Amino acid sequence: MHRNLLLLLITLLHFPAFAQIAKIPPYLKKGDTIGILATARKVDMAPLETGIKLMESWGLHVVIGKTIGLDDNQLAGPDWQRATDLQQMLDNPAIKAVWCAKGGYGTVRLIERLDFTKFKKKPKWFIGFSDATVLHSHINNFDIATLHGMVAISVGRATPEAIESFRKALFGEKLSYNIPPHAFNKTGKATGELVGGNLSVLYSIIGSPSEADYKGKIIFIEDLDEYLYHIDRMMMNLKRNGYFKDVKGIIIGGMTKMRDNDIPWGHDALEIIQDITKEYNIPICFNFPAGHIQDNRALIMGKTITLDVTAAGTKITFE
């Protein structure tokens, strides 16, 4: 009898309802402190002022990282200095959220220098997108949720809808989206943990400790300024690594400012993605407003969502 009960428990644990649920860091409240720092490309204070004022208007205190204003060619200081700045903010109990000032490239160079021991015991919100995808993926592997949303320098050009979604996500208000239909959408409904981010970064960390487990989850991808043939190369790589056959659904965000060769590839980015994913019998949403666009809506990575794609449009609800 005891053996049968054990077998039943093992069987139940393999069902999605019994899967590991991500830890949700404490949502912010008025009086909390948010830290702004540069994990990648260099940035000065001036373009951050609009973002700082927005946070203060929401009743938050802002701490500026030591990397703001540093200059190491493209980067906001050498790797050790950017890693030290991030480590101090991750470990400081007074800081309730860590917000990337800018993207670019360089965050992946910090991962091996970071110690997440204290962070895993007392998680806080990590916020950013694009190059920050490596940290979203790395932290999501700890079953801790992160906030995929605008960086501090992008506040001044963000749409009111993007800003409001960011506020709702930070303060724990109900988050849901209704998106117009797209010709490439595949209808269906699925519930699962949201993972993913920038396609180029996801492609670059395959096989590394920062690569997330996509099985049974819903993947989001977006990208900027890539050659179209390289979009095809990256998508084929994700396909061959089993990303799409194992996921419950796919959300395609902005595919912005793509480039082509003198001899055209012959298909745009969405056509490439549609062709590679069309064989999968899962819901797929195209043109979700997130990524390198002004209407960069907030997404909570690591949190369970329901993706409902119909002929009338797409609804995404965060549980």
N, C-alpha and C positions, 0 to 999 in steps of 0.2 A: 504493500500500500504506500509506504514512504517513497519507494522507487517511482511509482506512478505519479505521485504528487510532484516529485522532482522533475520528471519528464514533462509534466504539464506546465510547470513554471518555466522551464527552458524553452518550451514551444511558444508560450505567451510572450516571452521577452523578445522573440524574433518579429513580433508584429509591430507596425509603426506606432501604434498607440502606446506602446511600452518603451519606445526609444528614448534615448537620453534627451532631456529637455535642456536647452541652453539657459544659463544663468543670465538674468536680465539685470544689468547694473542699476543702482538706485536712480530713478528719474530725478531731474533737477527741480529745485524749488527756489523761490526768491531768496536771495542772501547767499546762495551757493557760489563757488568760485570755479571759473573755467580758465584753463591755461591755453595760450596760443603759442605755437612754436613751429619751427621749420625743420622737417625731417628730410627735405630734399633740396630743391632749388632755392637760391638766396632770395631774400625779400627784405625791404626796408619797412619802417613803421608807417609811412604815409598811406600806402594802399590798404592798410589794415584798419584805419580809423573808422570807416563806415561799419565794419563788422564789430569793432569794439563798442561803438555807440549803440548798435542794435542789441548787443548782449546786455549792456547797461540799462537800456530801455525796458528790458525784460526783468530787471531786478537782480542781475547777476554781477558779481565782481569779476574782473579780468586780470589775469597775471600774464605778463609777457615773458616769453622764454629768452634765454641768453643767446639763442641762435638768430634772433631777429636782428638784421643789420650786419651779420657776419658775411665775409666774402672770401670764398675759396674757389676761384674760377666760377663754374656754374653753381657750386654748392654753397649752402649756408654754413660754412665752416667745415673743417675736416671731419671725417667719420666719427672719431672718438668724441668730438665736441657735440655733435648732433645727437649721438647716442647718450651721452651724459645728460644733456638737456632733457631728452625724452625719459630716461630712467628716473631722473629726479621728479618729474611730473607724475609718472606712473606710481612712484612710491610715496609721494606726498599726500597724506590723508586729507589735507585741507582742500586739495584740488579734486573736484568731482567729475570733471570731464577734460579731456585733452583734445584740442582742436588743431588740425594742420592748417598752417597759414597758406600753404601753396603746394602744388604738385611738382611736376617735372620728372626728375629721375634722381634716385639716390637712397630711397628708403630701404631697399633691399640690402644695402651695404651696412645697415645698422643691426639687422636681426641677430646675427651671431654674437653681438656685443651686449645684448639685453638679457636681464634676469627678470623673469615674470613671476617669481616666487610670491612676492607680496601682492602683486596684482591679481593673481589667481585666488588668493584668500579674500581680498576685498576689491572686487572688480569695479571699474569706473568706465565711463563712456569714452571710447576712442572714436574720433570723428574725422572724416575726410573722404576723398575718392581718388580715382585715377591711380597715381603712383602709390597711394596709401593702401591699395588693394592687397599688397603683400602682408600688411599688418592686420587687415580685416581677416584674411584667410588664416594667418598664423594664430590670431586670438580666437577665431571661431573654432579652431581645433581644440581649444581648451573648453569648449562648450560654453563660451561667453559671447554674448551679443555685442555688436558694434553698430555705429551709425554711419551709413554711407550717405553723404550729403555734401553740400557746398563747402568749399574751403573758405577761410576768412577773407581772402582777397576778392572773392567772387560775389560777396554780398551786394556790392554797389550796382552790379548789373543783373542781379537775380530777379526773377518775376515775383510778384506778390504771392503767387501760389507756392513757389519753391520756398520762400521765406516762411510762410505759414505752416507748411508741412514740416519744415525744420523745427519750428517752435513746438508743434504738437509732438514730434518724436522726442525732443529733449525733455519735455515736461510730462510725458506719459499720457497724453490725450489720445483718444481713439484715432487711428490712422487707417484710412481706406482711400482707394482711388477708383474712378470710373473713366476708362480710356476709350476713345472712339475706335471703331473697327478698322482693321487694315486688311487689304486684299490677301496678304500672305498668312494671316492668322490661321491657326488650327484650333478648332473648337474643342472644348472639353473642360473638365473641372478636376482640380487636384489640390490636396492639402499637404504641405511639407515645409521643412525648414528652408529659408531663403539663404543662398550662398552666392559667391561670385564677385564680380566687379569688372575691372578693366581687362579686356581680352588679351592684350599684349602682356600684361603682368601675369595673368593666370597661365598663359602659355609659357612664360619664362620660369615659373616656379614648379612646373611639372617635375616630379621625381625628387623634389626637395622636402625637408621637414615642414615647410610652410604650405605645401599643397594640401587642400582640404579634401575630405571624403564627400563625394557628390552623390553617392548611392541613396536613392529614396528621397532626394531633396529637389528643390526648385532652383535653377541656376539663372542668374542675371548676368548679362554681358553688355559692355559698351566699349567704344574706342574712338580715337581721334588721330587724324593726320597719319594714316597708314596707307601704303600702296595696296591697291585692290588685290593684287596677286598674293600679297602677304596675309590679307584677311582670309583668303582661301587656304593658304598654308596653315595658318593657326587653327582655323576651324577644322580642317582635316586632321590635324594633330589631336585636337580635343576629341574628335569622333573616334579616332583609332585607339585612343586611351580609354574609351568606353564611357566618356562623360555623358553622352546623350542617350545611350541605350539604358542607362541606369537611373536617370533622373525622372522625376514626376512631371516636370514642366519646364519651360524655358521662357524667359522674359528678355527681349531685345531692346536695349535702350538706344541712346543716340549713337549713330555712326557718322561722325562729323568730320567735314573737311578732308575727305578721302582723296588720295592722289592716284594717278594712272601713269603708265609708261607711254613712250612714243607710239608703240604698237599697243592699242587699247586691250584691256583684259576682256572687255565685252559684256561685263555684268557689273552692276553697282553692288555695294556692300550688302544691302538687304536681299538682293537676288542671290548672291553667293550663299548667304546664311540660309535662305529659304530652300535652296537646292540641296544643301548638305543635311538639313534637318527634316525634310519633308517625309522621309520614310518612317519617322517615329510617331507612334500613335499616342501622343501626349498633347496637352494644351500648349500652344505657343503663341505668345503675344509679341507683336512687332510695334515699334515706335513708342515704347513707354518713355515718358518724359523724365529721363535721368541720364546723367553723363555730362559731356562737355557742351552743354547748352545752357541758355539762360534759365530755362524752366527745369532746373535740376532738382527734382522732388526727392525727399528723404526716403531712404529704405533702411529698415533695421535688419542687418545681416545676422543670421543665427536665430532669428525669431520665426515662429511658425506662421505661414500665411495660407490663405485660400485663394487660388488662382482660378477664376471662372471666365473662360473665353467663349463668347457666344457670337452669333451673327450680328447682334446689335451692338457689340462692344465687349470690353474686358473690365471685370471688377476684381480688384485685389484688396483683400481685407487682412489686416494683421490681427492675429488672435490675441 
